[in-house]
Amino acid sequence: MVNGDFAKLTRKHGIKISAGFACTVEEIGLAVGEKVGHGSIKSLARMNSAVVIFLDQVEKVNCVIETGITIATKQSRIQHPSML
């Protein structure tokens, strides 16, 4: 059975972050949480060399994509999974 919070999520709620340098999933999660609020992160997982994050609102996904995130003074590459 699917949890109610996850049943509402679509690919539009997700972003894929390829840091391009060594960093942890937690560092990426904290950087995204600083932009949109830590409670907005619904799911966070490493997949191959990238991290996929699902947020509670599509508007927040767009905000992260537009503004980007910085981890240890380095900019990370962000993609919208529905655009892949």
Helices and strands as residue ranges (DSSP letters): H 4-7, G 11-13, E 14-18, H 25-36, G 38-40, E 41-47, E 50-55, H 58-67, E 70-71, E 74-75, E 77-79, G 81-83
